[in-house]
């Protein structure tokens, strides 16, 4: 890791009064969750059509079979890694104001973070498409598919964004607010390929934020808006950065 860049990032975070972390698939890879895109991504193994909202309504049993396999049989075993815990520690010490995440895996909350804006929703929550009732995945049996509402008999879907759906309004507004207010915007494990989420760091930059980027490879942000690029895996970089920033008491 570039020590000069590490020291510069540490100083920016020390001076910041409002720091936002913006996380993507790269922060959860070390928890065993692969990205959706790319040669090793989930869409190289599964047809993304199963997460199209119209297809889901027309073929709920087929969609739910794949959803169960990916998000609950596989992802359900994932645990937070060092990078998630590092962000939770930053928040606990008053060095991180909030997190905007594109991930739906709930790992930030499991690590102890509280102020998390879920741009694409959360797989641990489900919602009835007819009456709007919400369910916790732990209270739902996935033995019989598709999953139906115990209140109205309507089709239940995971409460994350399918293709063809809009961004949750509250998460969207809070994300815009954080981007406009941040002194430092910490981009971790996201390449900037997914719209409209990819525009949030640009909004932060336009409003005067310093951009610290943590990625294994240069991204869409690196040569356009990034002020400090910390190249490496999220867990290693974040652990080192947080230890630099927060001295043992």
Secondary structure as GFF3:
##gff-version 3
##sequence-region A 1 249
A	DSSP	alpha_helix	3	15	.	.	.	ID=ss1
A	DSSP	beta_strand	19	23	.	.	.	ID=ss2
A	DSSP	three_ten_helix	25	27	.	.	.	ID=ss3
A	DSSP	three_ten_helix	29	31	.	.	.	ID=ss4
A	DSSP	three_ten_helix	42	44	.	.	.	ID=ss5
A	DSSP	three_ten_helix	48	51	.	.	.	ID=ss6
A	DSSP	alpha_helix	53	58	.	.	.	ID=ss7
A	DSSP	alpha_helix	60	67	.	.	.	ID=ss8
A	DSSP	pi_helix	68	74	.	.	.	ID=ss9
A	DSSP	three_ten_helix	75	77	.	.	.	ID=ss10
A	DSSP	alpha_helix	82	92	.	.	.	ID=ss11
A	DSSP	beta_strand	98	101	.	.	.	ID=ss12
A	DSSP	alpha_helix	107	111	.	.	.	ID=ss13
A	DSSP	beta_strand	116	118	.	.	.	ID=ss14
A	DSSP	beta_strand	121	128	.	.	.	ID=ss15
A	DSSP	beta_strand	134	136	.	.	.	ID=ss16
A	DSSP	three_ten_helix	137	139	.	.	.	ID=ss17
A	DSSP	beta_strand	156	160	.	.	.	ID=ss18
A	DSSP	alpha_helix	169	181	.	.	.	ID=ss19
A	DSSP	beta_strand	184	188	.	.	.	ID=ss20
A	DSSP	alpha_helix	199	206	.	.	.	ID=ss21
A	DSSP	beta_strand	210	215	.	.	.	ID=ss22
A	DSSP	beta_strand	228	231	.	.	.	ID=ss23
A	DSSP	alpha_helix	234	245	.	.	.	ID=ss24
###
